[in-house]
Each structure stands twice: as C-alpha cells, then as structure tokens.
Amino acid sequence: MEGHNFTAVTKFILLGITVHPELQAPLSFLFLIIYLSSLLGNLGMIVLTLVDPRLETPMYFFLRHLALTDLGYSTAVGPKMLANFVMDQNSISYNCCATQLAFFLLFVACELFILCSMSYDRYVAICNPLLYTVVMSPRVCWVLVAIPYLYCTFVSLLITTKIFTLSFCGYNVINHFYCDSLPLLSLVCSDTHEVEVMMLILAAFNLISSLLVVLVSYLLIFIAILRMNSAESRRKAFSTCGSHLTMGP
C-alpha cells in the first residue's frame, strides 16, 4: 500500500437504519420511546436499590450494576442515533466515533460478567444458604464487579486503540447506525488480520467463559433444588432463579 496518498479521515458518515426518508419520523419516534424506557427503567433500578435499605443485599447490588451496564451501552449509541434522525445529519467526528466504540464495547462486555456474578450469587444463596452472608460479603461483591469493569476497560481500550491506529483510506461511510468495530475495519487500508484475530479470540473468550459460569452455576442450583424436600422451597428457588435466567447472556 506504500506510495498511495490517503486522505486523513476527520469524521465518519453513518448510513443509519434506513435509507427511506418516509420511515425516518416513525423510526425516530419508536427508538425515542425505546431509549427513554430503557433510561427511566435503569435509572429507576439504580436509584431504588441505593435509597431503599431493604434492597441492600448482594442480589440487588448486582442488579444495580447490571442496570448501569445496560444504561451505559444504550446511552453510548442511543442519543447520537436519535440526533441523527432528528437533524438528518449522520456525521460523527473521528474522536467521538472512537469514544462511542470504546464505551459500547466496555458496557456490553461488562454485562456478560455481571451476569456471571449474579449467577454465582444465586448459587451461594441456594446451595450454601448458611454461609451466604459470610461468602457474599460487601468486599466480595465489590471484587465481583470491579474485576469485570477493569478487565472490560482494558479490552475496550485495546480494541479501540488497535482499530484507530490503523490507516483509513479516506472513504468514511460506515454501513451501520453507530461506530462498530467490523464496519470500521472495512474502511481500513492496512492489514486488519491481526486485529480481527484478536477480536475473535477476545469475543470467544468473553462469551464462552461467561456462558460456562452461568450454565455451571445453574446446573448446580438445579441439582440442589431437586434435592429439597419441601415443594414450597423448590417453588421459591425456581422463582428466584427464573428471573435471572431471562436476563442471561
């Protein structure tokens, strides 16, 4: 690729969800409702678990951070997408694009590992109820969320830095409604093999490890529930775990 003069990319154009102008208004209204619902629901969960003393338990502690991660990645994408709908101006600056990608990757990956922490919390609560308050101490709970945040911050910055240190060809149209890694790589002139392999390995590790933790935790929980003598205890245990399974990765 040497010898070619590439125009420095200072901004990107997001193609958005649709190219049909007549769909812009209804789609903008639909996504506004979805985003506001997510915003209010997650903020409500965060505030409620902070102010209500009855919710100062490990389960609600993890729910608060799950709501925070959901709020994080929806806010990384939602406001800019809605602004593009309203102003019909689908450009995003180079730095804002990098920032959007970094925060989106951070919170999406974090959500997987917060769900792992939640499944471990339920495992301890059902399989070792007498030791629950000892095992799931406030310090342990903070460790179980701090590690995902630190690890996912590292992964997010690593991927974002790797992508944005590559050479873009000057063609700056992203075939997506936000700055995502794969559409960005399609605009790169230099070799992307190393970055693609790294992203594949990290994505596989994140998905497989988090899924294994959740599946093993709930397999052990299921075995423990089947061994319970009381039908009422089994019903309560299934009810408690069922709500978490619906949020699984």
C-alpha positions in Angstrom: 0.0 0.0 0.0 3.0 2.2 0.1 3.2 5.1 -2.4 -0.5 5.9 -2.1 -1.7 9.2 -0.7 -4.6 8.6 1.7 -6.9 11.5 2.8 -6.9 11.8 6.5 -10.3 10.9 7.9 -11.6 13.5 10.4 -15.2 12.3 10.5 -17.4 9.4 9.5 -20.8 9.2 7.9 -23.3 6.8 9.5 -25.7 5.3 7.0 -28.2 4.7 9.7 -31.0 2.1 9.9 -32.9 3.0 6.8 -32.4 4.9 3.5 -36.1 5.6 3.1 -36.9 9.2 4.2 -40.6 8.3 4.9 -39.5 5.9 7.6 -37.3 8.4 9.4 -40.1 10.0 11.5 -41.8 6.8 12.7 -38.4 5.1 13.4 -37.2 8.1 15.4 -40.3 8.1 17.5 -40.0 4.3 18.1 -36.4 4.5 19.1 -37.0 7.5 21.3 -39.7 5.5 23.2 -37.4 2.5 23.5 -34.4 4.6 24.7 -36.5 6.6 27.2 -38.0 3.4 28.6 -34.5 1.9 29.0 -33.2 5.2 30.5 -36.1 5.5 33.0 -36.2 1.8 33.9 -32.4 1.5 34.5 -32.2 4.8 36.4 -35.2 3.8 38.5 -33.5 0.5 39.4 -30.2 2.2 40.3 -31.9 4.9 42.4 -34.3 2.4 44.1 -31.5 0.0 45.1 -29.5 2.9 46.5 -32.2 4.6 48.6 -34.2 1.6 49.9 -32.5 -0.1 52.9 -34.5 -3.3 52.3 -32.7 -3.7 49.0 -29.2 -3.6 50.4 -28.5 -7.2 49.5 -25.9 -8.8 47.1 -28.7 -9.7 44.6 -29.8 -6.0 44.3 -26.3 -4.8 44.3 -25.6 -6.9 41.2 -28.9 -5.8 39.7 -27.8 -2.2 40.1 -24.6 -2.8 38.2 -26.5 -4.7 35.6 -28.8 -1.7 35.1 -25.7 0.5 35.0 -24.1 -1.5 32.1 -27.4 -1.6 30.2 -27.7 2.1 30.6 -24.1 2.6 29.6 -24.2 0.8 26.2 -27.7 2.1 25.3 -26.5 5.7 26.1 -23.3 5.2 24.1 -25.5 4.6 21.0 -29.0 6.0 21.6 -28.6 9.8 21.9 -26.4 10.1 18.8 -28.7 7.8 16.7 -31.7 9.9 17.8 -29.9 13.1 17.0 -29.1 11.8 13.5 -32.8 11.0 13.0 -33.9 14.5 14.1 -31.2 16.6 12.4 -30.8 14.4 9.3 -27.1 14.9 9.8 -25.4 11.5 10.0 -21.8 12.6 10.6 -19.8 11.7 13.7 -16.3 13.1 14.4 -13.3 10.8 14.4 -12.7 11.2 18.2 -16.4 10.8 19.0 -16.5 7.6 16.9 -13.6 6.2 18.9 -15.3 7.2 22.2 -18.6 5.6 21.2 -16.9 2.4 20.2 -14.9 2.2 23.5 -17.9 2.8 25.7 -20.1 0.4 23.8 -17.5 -2.4 24.0 -16.9 -1.7 27.7 -20.5 -1.9 28.8 -21.6 -4.8 26.5 -18.7 -7.0 27.7 -19.3 -5.9 31.3 -22.9 -7.0 31.2 -21.8 -10.6 30.5 -19.6 -10.8 33.5 -22.0 -9.1 35.8 -24.5 -11.8 34.9 -21.8 -14.3 35.9 -21.5 -12.6 39.3 -25.3 -12.8 39.7 -25.3 -16.5 38.9 -22.6 -17.1 41.5 -24.6 -15.1 44.0 -27.7 -17.3 43.4 -25.6 -20.4 43.6 -24.3 -19.5 47.0 -27.7 -18.4 48.2 -29.4 -21.7 47.3 -26.5 -24.2 47.7 -24.9 -22.7 50.8 -27.6 -20.6 52.5 -26.0 -20.9 55.9 -22.7 -19.4 54.7 -24.3 -16.8 52.3 -23.7 -13.7 54.4 -20.1 -14.8 55.0 -19.3 -15.7 51.4 -21.1 -12.8 49.8 -19.7 -10.1 51.9 -19.7 -6.5 50.7 -16.0 -6.8 49.9 -16.5 -9.9 47.8 -19.4 -8.2 45.9 -17.3 -5.3 45.1 -14.5 -7.6 43.8 -17.0 -9.4 41.6 -17.9 -6.2 39.9 -14.5 -4.5 40.0 -12.8 -7.3 38.1 -15.3 -7.2 35.1 -15.0 -3.4 35.0 -11.2 -3.4 35.0 -10.9 -6.3 32.5 -13.5 -4.9 30.1 -12.0 -1.4 30.2 -8.7 -3.0 29.2 -10.3 -5.0 26.4 -12.3 -2.0 25.2 -9.3 0.3 25.1 -7.1 -2.4 23.5 -9.6 -3.0 20.6 -10.4 0.7 20.1 -6.7 1.7 20.1 -5.8 -1.1 17.7 -8.5 -0.1 15.2 -7.9 3.7 15.4 -4.2 3.4 14.9 -4.7 1.7 11.5 -4.8 3.7 8.3 -8.2 4.7 6.9 -8.4 5.0 3.1 -10.3 8.3 3.0 -13.7 6.6 2.3 -15.6 7.4 5.5 -19.1 5.9 5.1 -20.0 3.4 7.9 -22.7 1.0 6.9 -24.2 1.0 10.3 -26.1 3.3 12.7 -23.2 3.6 15.2 -19.4 3.1 15.2 -19.0 -0.6 15.5 -15.7 -2.5 15.1 -16.4 -4.6 12.0 -17.9 -1.8 9.8 -14.9 0.4 10.8 -12.4 -2.3 9.8 -14.0 -2.4 6.4 -12.8 1.2 5.8 -9.2 0.4 6.8 -6.5 0.2 4.1 -3.8 -1.5 6.1 -3.7 -5.2 7.1 -6.5 -6.0 9.6 -5.8 -9.7 10.1 -4.1 -9.2 13.5 -6.9 -7.1 14.8 -9.6 -9.4 13.5 -7.9 -12.5 15.1 -7.5 -10.6 18.4 -11.2 -9.5 18.4 -12.3 -13.1 17.6 -10.3 -14.6 20.4 -11.5 -12.0 22.9 -15.1 -12.3 21.9 -14.9 -16.1 22.0 -13.3 -16.0 25.5 -15.9 -13.5 26.8 -18.9 -15.4 25.5 -17.7 -18.9 26.3 -16.3 -18.1 29.8 -19.4 -16.2 30.9 -21.8 -18.7 29.5 -19.9 -21.6 31.2 -20.0 -19.9 34.6 -23.8 -19.2 34.2 -24.5 -22.8 33.0 -22.4 -24.5 35.7 -23.9 -22.3 38.4 -27.4 -23.1 37.4 -26.8 -26.7 36.9 -25.6 -26.9 40.5 -28.6 -24.9 41.6 -30.9 -27.2 39.7 -29.4 -30.2 41.3 -29.7 -28.6 44.8 -33.3 -27.6 44.2 -34.2 -31.2 43.2 -32.8 -32.4 46.5 -35.0 -30.1 48.5 -37.7 -31.9 50.5 -40.2 -29.0 50.6 -42.2 -28.3 47.4 -42.6 -24.7 48.6 -38.8 -24.3 48.9 -38.4 -25.6 45.4 -41.0 -23.3 44.0 -39.4 -20.2 45.7 -35.9 -21.3 44.4 -37.2 -21.7 40.9 -39.0 -18.4 41.0 -35.9 -16.5 42.2 -33.6 -18.1 39.6 -36.1 -17.9 36.7 -36.0 -14.1 36.6 -32.2 -14.1 36.3 -32.2 -16.8 33.5 -34.4 -14.5 31.4 -31.6 -11.9 31.5 -28.9 -14.4 30.7 -26.3 -13.8 28.0 
